[in-house]
């Protein structure tokens, strides 16, 4: 799960997907990171943590990190939270000679070929985080259903 700074969307997506993996007893691993390393080593945004806790998940243990070329080796699928992230990941994969087909736009799992973004709630208020939560939860549920 990849967003801009690994502080809002991708940490939520990581933990929601982890909960779906557990719920369905799937054999999968999930992680999150950001295109930029501005928040490396920090916990997710307080509002993201509060949103997760509201829904019974704790993301306080997570620490932000920047994506590396090794992630293209370590994961079968790399989900981009929006088109800008998708483009940056594509450039990175091309430059590193890694597999382009691993990169997918996250919301296309729920709404195929629509290329919808998960909006970045960072500049918004708690209601923006709640809307993002709903999008992430529904999409992770769809991903999990496809893995069953």
C-alpha positions in Angstrom: 0.0 0.0 0.0 1.7 3.2 -1.2 0.7 6.8 -0.7 2.6 10.1 -0.6 4.1 10.2 2.9 2.9 6.9 4.5 1.2 8.9 7.2 -2.6 8.7 6.3 -3.9 6.5 3.5 -1.4 3.7 3.3 -1.1 3.0 7.0 -4.9 2.7 7.2 -4.9 0.5 4.1 -2.2 -1.7 5.6 -4.1 -2.3 8.8 -7.5 -2.8 7.2 -6.0 -5.3 4.8 -4.2 -7.0 7.6 -7.6 -7.4 9.4 -9.2 -8.9 6.3 -6.3 -11.3 5.9 -6.9 -12.4 9.5 -10.7 -12.5 9.1 -10.6 -14.8 6.1 -7.5 -16.8 7.2 -5.6 -15.8 4.1 -1.9 -16.5 3.5 -0.6 -13.0 2.7 1.5 -10.3 4.0 0.9 -6.6 3.8 3.0 -3.5 4.4 2.8 0.2 3.6 5.1 3.0 2.6 5.3 6.4 0.9 6.8 7.9 -2.2 8.6 10.5 0.0 10.5 10.0 3.2 9.4 13.2 5.0 7.8 11.3 7.9 10.2 8.3 8.0 10.3 6.8 11.4 7.2 8.6 12.7 3.9 7.0 13.6 0.9 7.7 11.4 -1.1 11.0 11.6 -3.1 11.3 14.8 -6.3 11.6 12.9 -5.6 8.4 11.0 -4.9 6.7 14.3 -8.1 8.0 15.8 -10.1 6.8 12.7 -8.6 3.4 12.9 -9.3 3.1 16.6 -12.9 4.2 16.0 -13.2 1.1 13.8 -11.4 -1.3 16.2 -7.9 -1.2 14.7 -4.7 0.1 16.1 -2.1 1.6 13.8 0.0 3.3 16.5 2.7 0.6 16.2 3.4 1.5 12.5 6.3 3.7 11.5 6.4 5.6 8.2 8.9 4.6 5.6 9.9 5.4 2.1 9.5 2.8 -0.7 12.6 1.1 -2.0 13.4 -0.9 -5.1 13.5 -4.0 -2.8 9.7 -3.6 -2.3 9.3 -4.6 -6.0 11.1 -7.9 -5.1 9.4 -8.4 -1.8 5.8 -8.0 -2.9 3.6 -9.5 -5.6 1.3 -6.4 -5.8 2.0 -2.8 -5.1 -1.1 -0.7 -4.7 -1.0 3.0 -5.4 -3.5 5.2 -3.7 -3.9 7.6 -6.6 -2.7 8.3 -10.2 0.2 10.5 -9.1 1.6 7.7 -6.9 1.0 5.2 -9.7 3.0 7.3 -12.1 5.9 7.7 -9.7 5.9 4.0 -8.9 5.9 3.3 -12.6 8.9 5.5 -13.1 10.7 3.9 -10.2 10.0 0.4 -11.6 11.2 1.3 -15.0 14.4 2.9 -13.7 15.1 -0.1 -11.5 14.2 -2.7 -14.1 11.6 -4.0 -11.8 8.2 -5.5 -12.8 5.8 -2.8 -13.9 2.8 -5.2 -13.8 3.0 -5.4 -10.0 1.7 -1.8 -9.7 -2.0 -1.4 -9.5 -4.3 1.5 -8.7 -5.9 0.6 -5.4 -9.5 1.7 -6.1 -9.6 -0.2 -9.4 -10.0 -3.4 -7.4 -13.5 -2.1 -6.3 -14.2 0.0 -9.4 -12.4 -1.6 -12.3 -10.8 0.7 -14.9 -12.3 3.8 -13.4 -8.9 5.0 -12.1 -10.4 6.6 -9.0 -8.1 8.0 -6.3 -8.2 7.6 -2.6 -8.2 11.3 -1.8 -5.4 12.5 0.6 -7.1 13.5 3.8 -4.0 15.1 5.3 -5.2 18.7 4.7 -8.8 17.9 5.8 -10.7 17.2 9.0 -11.9 14.0 10.6 -14.8 13.7 8.2 -12.3 13.4 5.4 -10.5 10.6 7.2 -13.8 8.8 7.8 -14.6 9.0 4.0 -11.2 7.6 3.2 -11.7 4.8 5.7 -14.9 3.8 4.0 -13.2 3.7 0.6 -10.3 1.7 2.0 -12.4 -0.8 3.9 -14.7 -1.6 0.9 -11.7 -2.0 -1.4 -9.7 -4.2 1.0 -12.9 -6.3 1.4 -13.0 -6.8 -2.4 -9.3 -7.6 -2.6 -9.8 -10.2 0.2 -12.8 -11.7 -1.5 -10.7 -12.2 -4.7 -8.0 -14.0 -2.7 -10.4 -16.5 -1.2 
